[in-house]
């Protein structure tokens, strides 16, 4: 069974014989530069695995594993020798100083900066040459060319040539300056990425371990350790085919790492493990509640009790959401791991790389939705059930309708079995109009104690589709925050298909089925009744 002992594990204390060498026997020092072969990335970090093979002789030796990050806490290094006939002793660190420890990634960036700077210099020379040409042409056009040119035709041709050459020179200057600006931006971007190597390029760390092998053999070394500076996010593509009513969702991972290590040709795993500062629910504390009119009495009672050093105040106690800090720790919640197919390379730097994880297709119900009081348009919506075993987590989704990109927005994610909805832009074949009828207030007359405010709007929905279309129209009544304010539909109003689909907004829903070229009308008529002595106060006007 492979031996895997951490530095702080008490197991190494059972190996005191590793602290000295047998008389007359010299210990060998084996130096290993283990390559990064696998990386598992979480939302806020990564676990790096390095592997190597090593031929060792029987006896006591020193193992030096080089190239480890300078910031690595060796107590978090898990080292496995892959053999049950080799004992692993204590592990200590050895700092190594040198230049360009980040290898090809840093050199590639430096080469890019040098090449871009060279191109920028060529553009500057081109601008200078064009400006000189322009100055010469302007001096010629303003000089006494007539005295040196016999023919009027020749003079005209020369002036035309000067003018055309001037326009060409100005165009060259404009184009060169535009390219120079873009090159300057690229140089700055590459330089910023190059600067991120600064904290790593001067030093690295080696792990030095004592080992003893009972026989000569080949070891399969594995070193695993956590690093910061890596993260990923979900990016989705939602591609809708309206004719088929079919939706394809492509799930991708946008990954970036600035660990100072280059991950070349590695097995990459994306983990949804969530590192959190809290792993247990907080404790509730008692929250008191009283009447505002009792405030002065309680204050006086508390002051008196403080003077007597006998605090005793009766309070009504309820359970509230007043939080008390709990112990912080790092934990994982329910997680899913995704292995990126094949072997990939991810250079250290600020640029994100996209990796496709999977894709799925499903039939959807296409329904138009409209909130005409706020926006006189109909929007296409795809509705479906998320039948996957695992949830689709929050991320950014890019939307394509019939092959055309229409926009992007964050999504909250979908749970297994959840009825899900995705928007796909304006449905230009459905026309929505809002027409105000005559509105009035105080219709009850001045002899009544109740005042009335009438709101009357007609919502006209017309479909220009060639097929029958379903549309959900949402409109709201003001939500009363006072029992003396009553809001209700008028008798001649169009009754909604479903009331109070959203209690917070007061939204109701009308489900309409529209034939081609058919128009339907929703009479959004309602009245607000309130005490005549009061005034209505709306938090906003729709």
One Martini backbone bead per residue (centre of mass of N, CA, C, O) as a GRO file, in nm:
protein
  542
    1UNK     BB    1   0.096   0.035   0.023
    2UNK     BB    2   0.099   0.353   0.004
    3UNK     BB    3   0.285   0.620   0.121
    4UNK     BB    4   0.122   0.892   0.322
    5UNK     BB    5   0.293   1.168   0.475
    6UNK     BB    6   0.282   1.420   0.671
    7UNK     BB    7   0.470   1.635   0.841
    8UNK     BB    8   0.257   1.649   1.105
    9UNK     BB    9   0.268   1.362   1.139
   10UNK     BB   10   0.327   1.113   1.382
   11UNK     BB   11   0.465   0.895   1.200
   12UNK     BB   12   0.759   1.012   1.178
   13UNK     BB   13   0.837   0.955   1.483
   14UNK     BB   14   0.878   0.631   1.417
   15UNK     BB   15   1.170   0.728   1.250
   16UNK     BB   16   1.467   0.765   1.398
   17UNK     BB   17   1.668   0.622   1.195
   18UNK     BB   18   1.675   0.874   0.991
   19UNK     BB   19   1.873   1.069   1.165
   20UNK     BB   20   2.087   0.846   1.081
   21UNK     BB   21   2.383   0.686   0.981
   22UNK     BB   22   2.550   0.437   0.891
   23UNK     BB   23   2.846   0.318   0.928
   24UNK     BB   24   3.009   0.391   0.621
   25UNK     BB   25   2.738   0.520   0.497
   26UNK     BB   26   2.626   0.697   0.228
   27UNK     BB   27   2.408   0.940   0.140
   28UNK     BB   28   2.172   1.001  -0.094
   29UNK     BB   29   2.079   1.259  -0.336
   30UNK     BB   30   1.757   1.322  -0.466
   31UNK     BB   31   1.657   1.495  -0.759
   32UNK     BB   32   1.326   1.635  -0.828
   33UNK     BB   33   1.129   1.736  -1.120
   34UNK     BB   34   0.807   1.762  -1.094
   35UNK     BB   35   0.536   1.741  -1.284
   36UNK     BB   36   0.248   1.877  -1.391
   37UNK     BB   37  -0.055   1.658  -1.430
   38UNK     BB   38  -0.274   1.783  -1.218
   39UNK     BB   39  -0.593   1.971  -1.185
   40UNK     BB   40  -0.805   2.118  -0.929
   41UNK     BB   41  -1.076   2.346  -0.964
   42UNK     BB   42  -1.211   2.602  -0.792
   43UNK     BB   43  -1.351   2.902  -0.710
   44UNK     BB   44  -1.069   2.965  -0.498
   45UNK     BB   45  -0.880   2.740  -0.638
   46UNK     BB   46  -0.623   2.474  -0.614
   47UNK     BB   47  -0.513   2.139  -0.699
   48UNK     BB   48  -0.187   2.011  -0.716
   49UNK     BB   49  -0.022   1.764  -0.930
   50UNK     BB   50   0.277   1.581  -0.892
   51UNK     BB   51   0.500   1.377  -1.101
   52UNK     BB   52   0.733   1.090  -1.060
   53UNK     BB   53   1.027   0.907  -1.127
   54UNK     BB   54   1.242   0.686  -0.909
   55UNK     BB   55   1.561   0.561  -0.860
   56UNK     BB   56   1.648   0.350  -0.585
   57UNK     BB   57   1.833   0.255  -0.331
   58UNK     BB   58   1.926   0.099  -0.074
   59UNK     BB   59   1.839   0.297   0.202
   60UNK     BB   60   1.947   0.612   0.302
   61UNK     BB   61   1.788   0.926   0.207
   62UNK     BB   62   1.756   1.223   0.000
   63UNK     BB   63   1.473   1.417  -0.090
   64UNK     BB   64   1.437   1.648  -0.374
   65UNK     BB   65   1.179   1.878  -0.444
   66UNK     BB   66   1.136   2.087  -0.703
   67UNK     BB   67   0.947   2.383  -0.799
   68UNK     BB   68   0.801   2.506  -0.572
   69UNK     BB   69   0.619   2.722  -0.423
   70UNK     BB   70   0.705   2.975  -0.209
   71UNK     BB   71   0.404   2.986  -0.061
   72UNK     BB   72   0.418   2.707   0.043
   73UNK     BB   73   0.279   2.500   0.283
   74UNK     BB   74   0.424   2.206   0.389
   75UNK     BB   75   0.181   2.103   0.567
   76UNK     BB   76   0.007   2.077   0.272
   77UNK     BB   77   0.190   1.847   0.180
   78UNK     BB   78   0.136   1.561  -0.021
   79UNK     BB   79   0.340   1.263   0.008
   80UNK     BB   80   0.405   1.002  -0.231
   81UNK     BB   81   0.590   0.688  -0.307
   82UNK     BB   82   0.439   0.410  -0.401
   83UNK     BB   83   0.546   0.244  -0.134
   84UNK     BB   84   0.577  -0.006   0.134
   85UNK     BB   85   0.923  -0.004   0.131
   86UNK     BB   86   0.901   0.310   0.208
   87UNK     BB   87   1.016   0.554   0.421
   88UNK     BB   88   0.886   0.857   0.568
   89UNK     BB   89   0.990   1.149   0.687
   90UNK     BB   90   1.081   1.443   0.723
   91UNK     BB   91   0.983   1.784   0.622
   92UNK     BB   92   1.150   2.043   0.443
   93UNK     BB   93   1.262   2.359   0.353
   94UNK     BB   94   1.400   2.512   0.038
   95UNK     BB   95   1.531   2.792  -0.085
   96UNK     BB   96   1.526   2.924  -0.426
   97UNK     BB   97   1.736   3.117  -0.633
   98UNK     BB   98   1.636   3.292  -0.940
   99UNK     BB   99   1.566   3.290  -1.287
  100UNK     BB  100   1.299   3.235  -1.472
  101UNK     BB  101   1.093   3.011  -1.332
  102UNK     BB  102   0.836   3.021  -1.547
  103UNK     BB  103   0.947   3.009  -1.828
  104UNK     BB  104   0.780   3.008  -2.124
  105UNK     BB  105   0.553   3.204  -2.049
  106UNK     BB  106   0.733   3.449  -1.990
  107UNK     BB  107   0.895   3.452  -2.256
  108UNK     BB  108   0.652   3.491  -2.442
  109UNK     BB  109   0.566   3.764  -2.329
  110UNK     BB  110   0.834   3.910  -2.386
  111UNK     BB  111   0.829   3.863  -2.692
  112UNK     BB  112   0.567   4.015  -2.739
  113UNK     BB  113   0.661   4.289  -2.636
  114UNK     BB  114   0.897   4.321  -2.834
  115UNK     BB  115   0.733   4.301  -3.099
  116UNK     BB  116   0.530   4.529  -3.042
  117UNK     BB  117   0.747   4.750  -3.007
  118UNK     BB  118   0.860   4.726  -3.291
  119UNK     BB  119   0.595   4.794  -3.440
  120UNK     BB  120   0.567   5.072  -3.308
  121UNK     BB  121   0.827   5.190  -3.430
  122UNK     BB  122   0.742   5.166  -3.727
  123UNK     BB  123   0.498   5.355  -3.702
  124UNK     BB  124   0.653   5.605  -3.613
  125UNK     BB  125   0.820   5.621  -3.875
  126UNK     BB  126   0.579   5.646  -4.067
  127UNK     BB  127   0.467   5.907  -3.952
  128UNK     BB  128   0.718   6.081  -3.994
  129UNK     BB  129   0.734   6.043  -4.304
  130UNK     BB  130   0.447   6.153  -4.370
  131UNK     BB  131   0.490   6.435  -4.247
  132UNK     BB  132   0.723   6.515  -4.429
  133UNK     BB  133   0.570   6.484  -4.696
  134UNK     BB  134   0.348   6.689  -4.628
  135UNK     BB  135   0.532   6.934  -4.596
  136UNK     BB  136   0.643   6.930  -4.886
  137UNK     BB  137   0.372   6.950  -5.038
  138UNK     BB  138   0.283   7.221  -4.916
  139UNK     BB  139   0.526   7.387  -5.020
  140UNK     BB  140   0.468   7.336  -5.321
  141UNK     BB  141   0.169   7.446  -5.331
  142UNK     BB  142   0.280   7.746  -5.220
  143UNK     BB  143   0.453   7.795  -5.449
  144UNK     BB  144   0.625   7.900  -5.763
  145UNK     BB  145   0.534   7.700  -6.013
  146UNK     BB  146   0.486   7.885  -6.266
  147UNK     BB  147   0.797   7.955  -6.323
  148UNK     BB  148   0.864   7.628  -6.395
  149UNK     BB  149   0.598   7.608  -6.576
  150UNK     BB  150   0.486   7.617  -6.900
  151UNK     BB  151   0.236   7.439  -6.874
  152UNK     BB  152  -0.088   7.431  -6.771
  153UNK     BB  153  -0.129   7.125  -6.774
  154UNK     BB  154   0.118   7.050  -6.603
  155UNK     BB  155   0.036   7.216  -6.358
  156UNK     BB  156  -0.233   7.068  -6.300
  157UNK     BB  157  -0.113   6.785  -6.265
  158UNK     BB  158   0.074   6.857  -6.027
  159UNK     BB  159  -0.144   6.956  -5.831
  160UNK     BB  160  -0.301   6.689  -5.824
  161UNK     BB  161  -0.069   6.516  -5.718
  162UNK     BB  162  -0.027   6.670  -5.455
  163UNK     BB  163  -0.311   6.627  -5.343
  164UNK     BB  164  -0.315   6.315  -5.346
  165UNK     BB  165  -0.060   6.276  -5.172
  166UNK     BB  166  -0.172   6.420  -4.923
  167UNK     BB  167  -0.409   6.230  -4.869
  168UNK     BB  168  -0.238   5.977  -4.835
  169UNK     BB  169  -0.069   6.079  -4.594
  170UNK     BB  170  -0.303   6.130  -4.399
  171UNK     BB  171  -0.410   5.839  -4.400
  172UNK     BB  172  -0.151   5.710  -4.292
  173UNK     BB  173  -0.153   5.861  -4.021
  174UNK     BB  174  -0.424   5.767  -3.915
  175UNK     BB  175  -0.374   5.460  -3.929
  176UNK     BB  176  -0.114   5.454  -3.759
  177UNK     BB  177  -0.236   5.575  -3.499
  178UNK     BB  178  -0.445   5.353  -3.457
  179UNK     BB  179  -0.241   5.118  -3.438
  180UNK     BB  180  -0.072   5.239  -3.205
  181UNK     BB  181  -0.296   5.233  -2.993
  182UNK     BB  182  -0.339   4.924  -3.000
  183UNK     BB  183  -0.047   4.848  -2.930
  184UNK     BB  184  -0.038   4.989  -2.656
  185UNK     BB  185  -0.257   4.812  -2.529
  186UNK     BB  186  -0.112   4.538  -2.567
  187UNK     BB  187   0.145   4.607  -2.413
  188UNK     BB  188   0.007   4.661  -2.141
  189UNK     BB  189  -0.123   4.383  -2.110
  190UNK     BB  190   0.139   4.213  -2.122
  191UNK     BB  191   0.287   4.361  -1.890
  192UNK     BB  192   0.086   4.287  -1.667
  193UNK     BB  193   0.133   3.983  -1.694
  194UNK     BB  194   0.439   3.996  -1.641
  195UNK     BB  195   0.420   4.123  -1.351
  196UNK     BB  196   0.291   3.858  -1.216
  197UNK     BB  197   0.586   3.717  -1.189
  198UNK     BB  198   0.747   3.872  -0.968
  199UNK     BB  199   0.676   3.688  -0.706
  200UNK     BB  200   0.826   3.417  -0.856
  201UNK     BB  201   1.107   3.468  -1.017
  202UNK     BB  202   1.320   3.467  -0.755
  203UNK     BB  203   1.160   3.215  -0.620
  204UNK     BB  204   1.165   2.896  -0.462
  205UNK     BB  205   1.083   2.552  -0.366
  206UNK     BB  206   1.196   2.286  -0.158
  207UNK     BB  207   1.154   1.946  -0.076
  208UNK     BB  208   1.290   1.784   0.215
  209UNK     BB  209   1.345   1.428   0.249
  210UNK     BB  210   1.338   1.141   0.443
  211UNK     BB  211   1.452   0.812   0.338
  212UNK     BB  212   1.373   0.446   0.330
  213UNK     BB  213   1.500   0.156   0.164
  214UNK     BB  214   1.489  -0.198   0.150
  215UNK     BB  215   1.512  -0.156  -0.169
  216UNK     BB  216   1.553  -0.160  -0.487
  217UNK     BB  217   1.369   0.097  -0.681
  218UNK     BB  218   1.067   0.231  -0.822
  219UNK     BB  219   0.925   0.542  -0.788
  220UNK     BB  220   0.594   0.695  -0.739
  221UNK     BB  221   0.563   1.021  -0.737
  222UNK     BB  222   0.343   1.228  -0.518
  223UNK     BB  223   0.230   1.574  -0.527
  224UNK     BB  224   0.009   1.763  -0.308
  225UNK     BB  225  -0.136   2.103  -0.346
  226UNK     BB  226  -0.236   2.417  -0.262
  227UNK     BB  227  -0.372   2.707  -0.442
  228UNK     BB  228  -0.380   3.026  -0.541
  229UNK     BB  229  -0.519   3.209  -0.822
  230UNK     BB  230  -0.785   3.039  -0.888
  231UNK     BB  231  -1.064   3.027  -1.128
  232UNK     BB  232  -1.427   2.996  -1.200
  233UNK     BB  233  -1.693   2.996  -1.456
  234UNK     BB  234  -1.997   2.999  -1.588
  235UNK     BB  235  -2.079   2.931  -1.940
  236UNK     BB  236  -2.356   2.987  -2.154
  237UNK     BB  237  -2.537   2.840  -2.432
  238UNK     BB  238  -2.840   2.951  -2.594
  239UNK     BB  239  -3.004   2.758  -2.856
  240UNK     BB  240  -3.268   2.861  -3.068
  241UNK     BB  241  -3.532   2.686  -3.247
  242UNK     BB  242  -3.833   2.799  -3.352
  243UNK     BB  243  -3.949   2.588  -3.551
  244UNK     BB  244  -3.893   2.334  -3.345
  245UNK     BB  245  -3.871   2.396  -3.040
  246UNK     BB  246  -3.544   2.406  -2.980
  247UNK     BB  247  -3.297   2.349  -2.716
  248UNK     BB  248  -2.953   2.443  -2.668
  249UNK     BB  249  -2.711   2.366  -2.409
  250UNK     BB  250  -2.396   2.510  -2.338
  251UNK     BB  251  -2.130   2.411  -2.129
  252UNK     BB  252  -1.891   2.626  -1.969
  253UNK     BB  253  -1.552   2.711  -1.879
  254UNK     BB  254  -1.409   2.991  -1.708
  255UNK     BB  255  -1.055   3.013  -1.689
  256UNK     BB  256  -0.821   3.134  -1.432
  257UNK     BB  257  -0.459   3.187  -1.372
  258UNK     BB  258  -0.223   3.327  -1.093
  259UNK     BB  259   0.019   3.125  -0.962
  260UNK     BB  260   0.306   3.100  -1.144
  261UNK     BB  261   0.209   2.842  -1.287
  262UNK     BB  262   0.240   2.614  -1.546
  263UNK     BB  263  -0.016   2.430  -1.721
  264UNK     BB  264   0.111   2.148  -1.887
  265UNK     BB  265  -0.040   1.888  -1.991
  266UNK     BB  266  -0.318   1.836  -1.823
  267UNK     BB  267  -0.539   1.724  -1.586
  268UNK     BB  268  -0.867   1.863  -1.576
  269UNK     BB  269  -1.061   1.979  -1.292
  270UNK     BB  270  -1.394   2.066  -1.206
  271UNK     BB  271  -1.507   2.213  -0.903
  272UNK     BB  272  -1.799   2.286  -0.690
  273UNK     BB  273  -1.658   2.346  -0.455
  274UNK     BB  274  -1.730   2.535  -0.152
  275UNK     BB  275  -1.573   2.786  -0.004
  276UNK     BB  276  -1.626   2.862   0.344
  277UNK     BB  277  -1.654   3.051   0.647
  278UNK     BB  278  -1.914   2.864   0.696
  279UNK     BB  279  -2.027   2.532   0.852
  280UNK     BB  280  -2.240   2.661   1.053
  281UNK     BB  281  -2.497   2.762   1.209
  282UNK     BB  282  -2.609   3.012   1.370
  283UNK     BB  283  -2.693   3.167   1.657
  284UNK     BB  284  -2.944   3.262   1.836
  285UNK     BB  285  -3.082   3.561   1.971
  286UNK     BB  286  -3.232   3.761   2.169
  287UNK     BB  287  -3.525   3.960   2.084
  288UNK     BB  288  -3.663   4.257   2.147
  289UNK     BB  289  -4.006   4.381   2.210
  290UNK     BB  290  -4.188   4.693   2.174
  291UNK     BB  291  -4.319   4.996   2.248
  292UNK     BB  292  -4.269   5.322   2.183
  293UNK     BB  293  -4.422   5.438   2.441
  294UNK     BB  294  -4.216   5.264   2.640
  295UNK     BB  295  -3.931   5.390   2.616
  296UNK     BB  296  -3.913   5.589   2.856
  297UNK     BB  297  -3.977   5.386   3.081
  298UNK     BB  298  -3.737   5.196   3.025
  299UNK     BB  299  -3.512   5.403   3.055
  300UNK     BB  300  -3.573   5.473   3.349
  301UNK     BB  301  -3.552   5.183   3.461
  302UNK     BB  302  -3.258   5.130   3.370
  303UNK     BB  303  -3.126   5.361   3.528
  304UNK     BB  304  -3.219   5.269   3.808
  305UNK     BB  305  -3.093   4.986   3.795
  306UNK     BB  306  -2.799   5.078   3.762
  307UNK     BB  307  -2.780   5.223   4.039
  308UNK     BB  308  -2.857   4.940   4.193
  309UNK     BB  309  -2.727   4.691   4.043
  310UNK     BB  310  -3.035   4.574   3.938
  311UNK     BB  311  -3.109   4.439   3.660
  312UNK     BB  312  -3.474   4.460   3.576
  313UNK     BB  313  -3.644   4.382   3.274
  314UNK     BB  314  -3.927   4.349   3.108
  315UNK     BB  315  -3.974   4.129   2.820
  316UNK     BB  316  -4.044   4.058   2.497
  317UNK     BB  317  -3.976   3.741   2.345
  318UNK     BB  318  -3.814   3.666   2.034
  319UNK     BB  319  -3.738   3.519   1.730
  320UNK     BB  320  -3.457   3.624   1.545
  321UNK     BB  321  -3.213   3.764   1.288
  322UNK     BB  322  -2.974   3.785   1.500
  323UNK     BB  323  -2.634   3.777   1.466
  324UNK     BB  324  -2.377   3.555   1.561
  325UNK     BB  325  -2.072   3.477   1.568
  326UNK     BB  326  -1.886   3.226   1.414
  327UNK     BB  327  -1.686   2.986   1.335
  328UNK     BB  328  -1.432   2.972   1.112
  329UNK     BB  329  -1.425   2.778   0.801
  330UNK     BB  330  -1.340   2.515   0.577
  331UNK     BB  331  -1.570   2.394   0.323
  332UNK     BB  332  -1.797   2.158   0.175
  333UNK     BB  333  -2.038   2.111  -0.039
  334UNK     BB  334  -2.219   2.016  -0.272
  335UNK     BB  335  -2.065   1.825  -0.538
  336UNK     BB  336  -1.909   1.861  -0.868
  337UNK     BB  337  -1.715   1.690  -1.112
  338UNK     BB  338  -1.513   1.795  -1.401
  339UNK     BB  339  -1.369   1.646  -1.680
  340UNK     BB  340  -1.153   1.742  -1.905
  341UNK     BB  341  -1.089   1.660  -2.202
  342UNK     BB  342  -0.800   1.548  -2.195
  343UNK     BB  343  -0.525   1.761  -2.250
  344UNK     BB  344  -0.412   2.068  -2.098
  345UNK     BB  345  -0.341   2.429  -2.115
  346UNK     BB  346  -0.248   2.676  -1.849
  347UNK     BB  347  -0.159   2.983  -1.821
  348UNK     BB  348  -0.024   3.228  -1.653
  349UNK     BB  349  -0.278   3.476  -1.607
  350UNK     BB  350  -0.560   3.688  -1.704
  351UNK     BB  351  -0.663   3.499  -1.910
  352UNK     BB  352  -0.923   3.334  -2.037
  353UNK     BB  353  -1.050   2.996  -2.055
  354UNK     BB  354  -1.234   2.773  -2.263
  355UNK     BB  355  -1.445   2.489  -2.162
  356UNK     BB  356  -1.613   2.225  -2.257
  357UNK     BB  357  -1.844   2.008  -2.099
  358UNK     BB  358  -2.148   2.032  -2.222
  359UNK     BB  359  -2.457   1.917  -2.387
  360UNK     BB  360  -2.811   2.002  -2.443
  361UNK     BB  361  -3.143   1.892  -2.542
  362UNK     BB  362  -3.477   2.049  -2.585
  363UNK     BB  363  -3.800   2.082  -2.563
  364UNK     BB  364  -4.015   2.370  -2.608
  365UNK     BB  365  -4.208   2.636  -2.491
  366UNK     BB  366  -4.351   2.899  -2.678
  367UNK     BB  367  -4.374   3.223  -2.523
  368UNK     BB  368  -4.524   3.519  -2.490
  369UNK     BB  369  -4.434   3.829  -2.324
  370UNK     BB  370  -4.600   4.099  -2.126
  371UNK     BB  371  -4.547   4.452  -1.992
  372UNK     BB  372  -4.712   4.717  -2.107
  373UNK     BB  373  -4.695   4.942  -1.889
  374UNK     BB  374  -4.366   4.935  -1.914
  375UNK     BB  375  -4.361   4.760  -2.207
  376UNK     BB  376  -4.446   4.777  -2.559
  377UNK     BB  377  -4.375   4.448  -2.563
  378UNK     BB  378  -4.280   4.134  -2.691
  379UNK     BB  379  -4.148   3.828  -2.547
  380UNK     BB  380  -3.954   3.560  -2.587
  381UNK     BB  381  -4.017   3.227  -2.440
  382UNK     BB  382  -3.858   2.948  -2.286
  383UNK     BB  383  -4.005   2.637  -2.177
  384UNK     BB  384  -3.886   2.409  -1.916
  385UNK     BB  385  -3.749   2.106  -1.785
  386UNK     BB  386  -3.511   2.016  -1.548
  387UNK     BB  387  -3.395   1.671  -1.592
  388UNK     BB  388  -3.153   1.667  -1.427
  389UNK     BB  389  -2.961   1.553  -1.163
  390UNK     BB  390  -2.821   1.827  -1.175
  391UNK     BB  391  -2.759   2.135  -1.128
  392UNK     BB  392  -2.772   2.460  -1.262
  393UNK     BB  393  -2.556   2.698  -1.229
  394UNK     BB  394  -2.454   2.992  -1.190
  395UNK     BB  395  -2.428   3.243  -1.462
  396UNK     BB  396  -2.347   3.312  -1.795
  397UNK     BB  397  -2.567   3.388  -2.073
  398UNK     BB  398  -2.589   3.309  -2.415
  399UNK     BB  399  -2.801   3.427  -2.681
  400UNK     BB  400  -2.967   3.230  -2.945
  401UNK     BB  401  -3.158   3.305  -3.248
  402UNK     BB  402  -3.137   3.143  -3.521
  403UNK     BB  403  -2.804   3.206  -3.496
  404UNK     BB  404  -2.847   3.475  -3.338
  405UNK     BB  405  -2.720   3.718  -3.151
  406UNK     BB  406  -2.895   3.889  -2.857
  407UNK     BB  407  -2.740   3.823  -2.577
  408UNK     BB  408  -2.684   3.879  -2.217
  409UNK     BB  409  -2.704   3.706  -1.887
  410UNK     BB  410  -2.770   3.632  -1.584
  411UNK     BB  411  -2.812   3.330  -1.394
  412UNK     BB  412  -2.951   3.133  -1.123
  413UNK     BB  413  -3.045   2.868  -1.216
  414UNK     BB  414  -3.119   2.505  -1.191
  415UNK     BB  415  -3.326   2.265  -1.076
  416UNK     BB  416  -3.429   1.966  -1.037
  417UNK     BB  417  -3.752   1.980  -1.188
  418UNK     BB  418  -3.759   2.264  -1.287
  419UNK     BB  419  -3.928   2.533  -1.399
  420UNK     BB  420  -3.810   2.693  -1.691
  421UNK     BB  421  -3.680   3.021  -1.807
  422UNK     BB  422  -3.607   3.184  -2.127
  423UNK     BB  423  -3.489   3.455  -2.298
  424UNK     BB  424  -3.542   3.585  -2.669
  425UNK     BB  425  -3.657   3.850  -2.706
  426UNK     BB  426  -3.816   4.020  -2.937
  427UNK     BB  427  -4.146   4.002  -3.075
  428UNK     BB  428  -4.214   4.151  -3.383
  429UNK     BB  429  -4.506   3.988  -3.444
  430UNK     BB  430  -4.599   4.149  -3.183
  431UNK     BB  431  -4.841   4.381  -3.095
  432UNK     BB  432  -4.820   4.662  -2.858
  433UNK     BB  433  -5.083   4.852  -2.693
  434UNK     BB  434  -5.158   5.165  -2.512
  435UNK     BB  435  -5.478   5.293  -2.406
  436UNK     BB  436  -5.631   5.570  -2.276
  437UNK     BB  437  -5.883   5.632  -2.095
  438UNK     BB  438  -6.100   5.788  -1.920
  439UNK     BB  439  -6.009   5.954  -1.631
  440UNK     BB  440  -6.080   5.960  -1.271
  441UNK     BB  441  -6.187   6.149  -0.977
  442UNK     BB  442  -6.419   6.166  -0.733
  443UNK     BB  443  -6.696   6.010  -0.827
  444UNK     BB  444  -6.877   6.031  -0.551
  445UNK     BB  445  -6.839   6.300  -0.435
  446UNK     BB  446  -6.849   6.544  -0.171
  447UNK     BB  447  -7.062   6.370   0.028
  448UNK     BB  448  -6.840   6.168   0.058
  449UNK     BB  449  -6.589   5.994   0.246
  450UNK     BB  450  -6.512   5.865  -0.031
  451UNK     BB  451  -6.256   5.832  -0.251
  452UNK     BB  452  -6.192   5.816  -0.616
  453UNK     BB  453  -5.967   5.634  -0.837
  454UNK     BB  454  -5.941   5.611  -1.187
  455UNK     BB  455  -5.816   5.339  -1.398
  456UNK     BB  456  -5.787   5.338  -1.772
  457UNK     BB  457  -5.673   5.066  -1.979
  458UNK     BB  458  -5.584   4.962  -2.305
  459UNK     BB  459  -5.484   4.640  -2.434
  460UNK     BB  460  -5.326   4.576  -2.747
  461UNK     BB  461  -5.319   4.257  -2.919
  462UNK     BB  462  -5.114   4.158  -3.207
  463UNK     BB  463  -5.087   3.902  -3.455
  464UNK     BB  464  -4.832   3.815  -3.730
  465UNK     BB  465  -4.850   3.530  -3.737
  466UNK     BB  466  -4.904   3.210  -3.899
  467UNK     BB  467  -4.960   3.115  -3.612
  468UNK     BB  468  -5.053   3.014  -3.325
  469UNK     BB  469  -5.043   3.217  -3.020
  470UNK     BB  470  -4.896   3.257  -2.709
  471UNK     BB  471  -4.982   3.495  -2.437
  472UNK     BB  472  -4.843   3.672  -2.164
  473UNK     BB  473  -5.011   3.906  -1.958
  474UNK     BB  474  -4.888   4.171  -1.747
  475UNK     BB  475  -5.052   4.318  -1.463
  476UNK     BB  476  -5.110   4.577  -1.215
  477UNK     BB  477  -5.188   4.646  -0.890
  478UNK     BB  478  -5.192   4.825  -0.638
  479UNK     BB  479  -5.043   4.797  -0.322
  480UNK     BB  480  -5.181   4.787  -0.022
  481UNK     BB  481  -5.072   4.950   0.306
  482UNK     BB  482  -5.383   5.006   0.377
  483UNK     BB  483  -5.700   4.941   0.503
  484UNK     BB  484  -5.827   5.222   0.371
  485UNK     BB  485  -5.717   5.095   0.102
  486UNK     BB  486  -5.888   5.022  -0.205
  487UNK     BB  487  -5.833   4.765  -0.459
  488UNK     BB  488  -6.017   4.733  -0.775
  489UNK     BB  489  -6.200   4.607  -1.010
  490UNK     BB  490  -6.401   4.671  -1.250
  491UNK     BB  491  -6.684   4.553  -1.399
  492UNK     BB  492  -6.554   4.616  -1.710
  493UNK     BB  493  -6.326   4.435  -1.672
  494UNK     BB  494  -6.069   4.222  -1.739
  495UNK     BB  495  -6.026   3.907  -1.640
  496UNK     BB  496  -5.797   3.724  -1.508
  497UNK     BB  497  -5.658   3.413  -1.515
  498UNK     BB  498  -5.449   3.517  -1.281
  499UNK     BB  499  -5.401   3.586  -0.953
  500UNK     BB  500  -5.136   3.678  -0.787
  501UNK     BB  501  -4.842   3.583  -0.903
  502UNK     BB  502  -4.740   3.851  -0.735
  503UNK     BB  503  -4.759   3.987  -0.427
  504UNK     BB  504  -4.545   4.220  -0.436
  505UNK     BB  505  -4.659   4.349  -0.729
  506UNK     BB  506  -4.964   4.268  -0.819
  507UNK     BB  507  -4.969   4.052  -1.034
  508UNK     BB  508  -5.133   3.962  -1.332
  509UNK     BB  509  -5.277   3.709  -1.562
  510UNK     BB  510  -5.300   3.681  -1.922
  511UNK     BB  511  -5.419   3.428  -2.139
  512UNK     BB  512  -5.349   3.423  -2.486
  513UNK     BB  513  -5.508   3.332  -2.804
  514UNK     BB  514  -5.365   3.383  -3.127
  515UNK     BB  515  -5.448   3.447  -3.426
  516UNK     BB  516  -5.394   3.534  -3.725
  517UNK     BB  517  -5.445   3.876  -3.718
  518UNK     BB  518  -5.523   3.903  -3.424
  519UNK     BB  519  -5.720   4.097  -3.185
  520UNK     BB  520  -5.680   4.187  -2.840
  521UNK     BB  521  -5.851   4.303  -2.537
  522UNK     BB  522  -5.749   4.472  -2.238
  523UNK     BB  523  -5.924   4.580  -1.951
  524UNK     BB  524  -5.751   4.807  -1.740
  525UNK     BB  525  -5.970   4.839  -1.475
  526UNK     BB  526  -5.951   5.060  -1.184
  527UNK     BB  527  -5.991   5.123  -0.824
  528UNK     BB  528  -5.932   5.382  -0.571
  529UNK     BB  529  -6.006   5.373  -0.225
  530UNK     BB  530  -6.039   5.659   0.005
  531UNK     BB  531  -6.006   5.890   0.226
  532UNK     BB  532  -6.084   6.217   0.181
  533UNK     BB  533  -5.871   6.336   0.399
  534UNK     BB  534  -5.674   6.203   0.213
  535UNK     BB  535  -5.368   6.106   0.045
  536UNK     BB  536  -5.212   5.973  -0.213
  537UNK     BB  537  -4.918   5.742  -0.211
  538UNK     BB  538  -4.673   5.680  -0.444
  539UNK     BB  539  -4.366   5.530  -0.510
  540UNK     BB  540  -4.467   5.506  -0.817
  541UNK     BB  541  -4.497   5.551  -1.170
  542UNK     BB  542  -4.589   5.353  -1.447
   0.00000   0.00000   0.00000
